[in-house]
Amino acid sequence: MILTCPSCDTRYSVDGSKFPAAGRTVRCAKCGHSWHQEPEAPPEPVLEAVAEVAGAAPEPVPEADVAPAEVPVSDPFPTSPTRAYAPAPVSPEPPAPWGPRIAVVAGWAGLILVVLLIAVSAVRYRQDIAVIWPQSAGVYSSLGLHVNASGIDFRQVDYRRETEDGQVVLAVSGMIVNAGSRQLPVPQTVRVTLSDVSNHELYHWTFKPSATVLGPGQSVPFMTRLSSPPAAARHLEVRFAKDGS
C-alpha cells in the first residue's frame, strides 16, 4: 500500500493489512503532518513493511492487538527524480565607466599645469629667488639666465674716450639698480677692469658708489674716469669687488 503525505507529497510503502476497516491516523516522518488514512480496498500485496508503528516492536503485530493510535511513517521515497540545474549564464562585465578615466586625465593635466606655472615663476622671478637663495645663481647661469645673487646690478654701462689737457681720458658711466623686491644695501666697492683681446687683464681701479641703500626698483647713476688708459684695452668689466679684490 502506498501512502502520500497530503502536506509534503512524500510517499511511503506500508503494509495495508495493519489498517482496520475504519482506517487509522498516521503521521509523516518527514514533515510531522498527521492525517486519517482509509484502508486500501481490496487489499493487495505490498512490499515489505517499512512503516513504523509508534510504541510497537519491529516484529509484525496482529491487527487485533494494535490500537487505533497515531502511526509515524518512515523511509520516505523521493517524490521526483533529482534535477540537475545548469548554472545561470554569466553576463559579460560592463566596460569601466568614463568617470575614473576622466579623473586620472584631469589629475595629470593639473599636475603638468602646476609644473609649468612653477617653471614660469622661477624664470620670471629669478632675481628675487637668487637674492633669497644665492646658491640658485649657479643653476640659472647653467641655463644661460643672468642673475645677480646680491640683488644689486649694473645697467646701461657705457664708456667713451675724451681728451683733457692733451691726455686721453676714459669715462665709464652707468646705473646701479636694485633688481630685487625689497630694500637692499649697496656694496661700497666697485671694480672696473680693462683687458686685451685675449681677455688678459691690463689694468683695474675701484670707486665708491654714491648710495648705500636702494629700495625695490630704485637706481643711482655712477661715473668714473681714468686718465691715460692702456692703448691695448679692448674689453671693459664693471662689477662689485669681493673682499677688497
C-alpha positions in Angstrom: 0.0 0.0 0.0 1.4 3.4 -1.0 0.7 6.4 1.3 1.2 10.0 0.2 1.6 12.8 2.7 -1.0 15.5 1.8 1.3 18.2 3.2 4.7 17.5 1.6 3.8 14.8 -1.0 6.3 12.3 0.4 5.4 8.7 -0.4 5.7 5.7 1.8 5.3 2.0 1.2 3.4 0.3 4.1 1.6 -3.0 4.9 -2.1 -2.4 4.2 -3.1 -5.4 6.4 -2.2 -3.3 9.5 -5.1 -0.9 8.8 -8.5 -1.7 10.2 -11.7 -1.3 8.2 -12.3 2.1 9.8 -8.8 3.3 8.9 -6.3 4.9 11.3 -4.3 8.1 12.0 -0.8 8.2 10.6 2.0 10.8 10.8 4.6 11.8 8.2 8.1 11.1 9.4 9.4 13.9 7.2 7.2 16.9 8.0 5.3 15.7 11.0 1.9 16.1 9.4 -0.9 13.7 10.7 -3.9 12.6 8.8 -6.6 9.8 8.8 -5.8 7.1 6.3 -8.5 4.8 4.9 -7.6 1.2 4.2 -6.9 0.1 0.7 -9.8 -1.9 -0.8 -9.5 -4.5 -1.9 -6.2 -5.2 -0.1 -3.4 -6.0 -2.4 0.0 -7.5 -1.7 2.6 -4.8 -1.0 6.3 -4.6 -0.4 7.8 -5.5 3.0 6.5 -3.1 5.6 8.8 -0.2 6.3 6.3 1.8 8.3 6.9 2.2 12.0 4.1 1.9 14.5 4.6 4.2 17.5 5.2 2.2 20.6 5.4 -1.2 18.7 8.2 -3.7 18.3 9.8 -4.1 14.9 8.1 -7.5 14.5 4.7 -7.7 12.8 1.8 -7.0 15.2 -1.6 -8.8 14.9 -4.3 -6.4 13.8 -6.4 -7.2 16.8 -3.6 -6.1 19.3 -2.9 -2.8 17.5 -4.8 0.2 18.9 -6.0 2.8 16.6 -3.1 5.1 17.5 -1.1 7.6 15.5 1.3 5.8 13.2 4.6 7.6 12.4 5.6 6.8 8.8 9.3 6.5 7.9 11.5 5.8 5.0 10.2 8.4 2.5 10.6 7.9 -1.2 11.6 10.9 -3.3 8.6 12.4 -5.0 10.6 13.1 -8.2 14.0 12.3 -9.6 16.8 14.7 -8.8 17.0 17.5 -11.3 20.3 18.9 -12.5 20.3 22.7 -12.7 22.5 24.4 -15.2 24.4 27.4 -13.8 22.8 30.7 -14.6 24.5 32.4 -17.6 27.1 35.0 -16.5 26.6 38.3 -18.3 29.8 39.9 -19.5 31.3 42.5 -17.2 30.2 46.0 -18.4 33.1 48.3 -19.5 34.6 50.5 -16.9 32.8 53.9 -16.7 34.5 57.0 -18.1 34.4 58.8 -14.7 37.6 57.4 -13.2 39.5 57.8 -16.5 38.5 61.4 -16.8 39.6 61.9 -13.2 43.0 60.4 -13.9 43.5 62.6 -17.0 42.4 65.7 -15.2 44.8 64.9 -12.4 47.8 64.6 -14.8 46.7 67.7 -16.6 46.5 69.6 -13.3 50.0 68.3 -12.3 51.5 69.4 -15.6 49.9 72.9 -15.3 51.3 73.3 -11.8 54.8 72.3 -13.0 54.6 74.8 -15.9 53.5 77.6 -13.5 56.4 76.8 -11.2 58.8 76.9 -14.1 57.5 80.2 -15.4 57.6 81.8 -12.0 61.1 80.5 -11.4 62.2 82.3 -14.6 60.2 85.4 -14.1 61.2 86.0 -10.5 64.7 84.5 -10.8 66.3 87.7 -9.5 64.3 87.6 -6.3 64.9 83.9 -5.9 68.7 84.4 -6.3 68.7 87.1 -3.7 66.8 84.9 -1.2 68.7 81.8 -2.2 72.2 82.7 -3.6 73.0 79.1 -4.4 70.4 79.2 -7.2 72.5 81.7 -9.2 74.7 78.8 -10.4 71.7 76.9 -11.6 70.4 79.9 -13.6 73.8 80.6 -15.0 74.0 77.0 -16.3 70.7 77.6 -18.1 72.0 80.8 -19.7 69.9 83.1 -17.5 71.7 86.1 -15.9 71.0 86.7 -12.2 72.7 88.7 -9.5 72.7 87.0 -6.2 73.2 90.3 -4.3 70.1 91.8 -6.0 72.1 94.9 -6.9 73.1 95.0 -10.6 74.6 97.3 -13.2 72.6 98.6 -16.1 73.3 100.9 -19.1 77.0 100.6 -18.7 78.8 102.7 -21.3 82.2 104.3 -21.9 83.8 107.0 -24.1 87.2 108.4 -24.7 87.8 112.1 -24.1 90.8 114.4 -24.3 91.7 116.7 -21.4 94.9 118.8 -21.4 96.3 116.7 -24.3 95.7 113.5 -22.4 93.2 110.7 -23.2 90.6 110.1 -20.5 88.3 107.0 -20.4 84.9 107.9 -18.9 82.8 105.0 -17.7 79.1 105.5 -16.7 76.0 103.6 -15.9 73.3 102.8 -13.4 73.4 100.8 -10.2 69.9 99.2 -9.8 68.1 97.3 -7.1 66.5 94.4 -9.1 65.0 92.8 -6.1 61.6 93.2 -4.4 63.0 94.5 -1.1 65.4 97.2 0.2 69.0 96.1 -0.2 72.4 97.5 0.8 74.7 98.6 -2.0 78.2 97.2 -1.9 80.6 100.0 -1.4 83.4 99.0 -3.7 83.0 98.9 -7.5 85.9 97.5 -9.6 86.5 98.4 -13.2 88.8 96.1 -15.2 90.3 96.6 -18.6 91.6 93.6 -20.7 93.0 93.0 -24.1 91.7 90.9 -27.0 92.6 87.7 -25.2 90.8 88.8 -22.0 94.1 89.3 -20.2 93.8 92.0 -17.5 95.7 95.1 -18.3 94.6 97.5 -15.6 91.9 97.9 -12.9 90.7 100.6 -10.5 87.9 100.9 -7.9 85.5 103.6 -6.8 82.7 104.0 -4.2 79.0 104.4 -5.2 77.1 107.4 -4.2 74.3 105.4 -2.4 74.5 102.9 0.4 70.9 101.5 0.3 68.4 101.1 -2.6 64.7 100.3 -2.3 62.9 97.9 -4.7 63.4 99.1 -8.3 65.4 102.1 -7.3 68.6 103.1 -9.1 71.5 105.5 -8.8 73.9 106.7 -11.6 77.6 106.4 -11.4 80.5 107.9 -13.3 84.2 107.1 -13.0 87.2 108.4 -15.1 90.7 107.0 -15.9 93.5 109.1 -17.4 95.8 107.6 -20.0 94.1 104.1 -20.2 96.1 101.3 -21.8 96.1 101.6 -25.6 95.7 97.8 -26.0 92.5 97.7 -23.9 89.6 96.2 -25.8 87.2 94.9 -23.0 85.7 96.6 -20.0 84.1 94.9 -17.0 82.3 96.6 -14.1 81.5 94.6 -11.0 81.3 94.8 -7.2 84.6 93.9 -5.6 84.7 90.9 -3.2 86.9 91.1 -0.1 88.7 94.1 -1.4 89.7 92.5 -4.7 
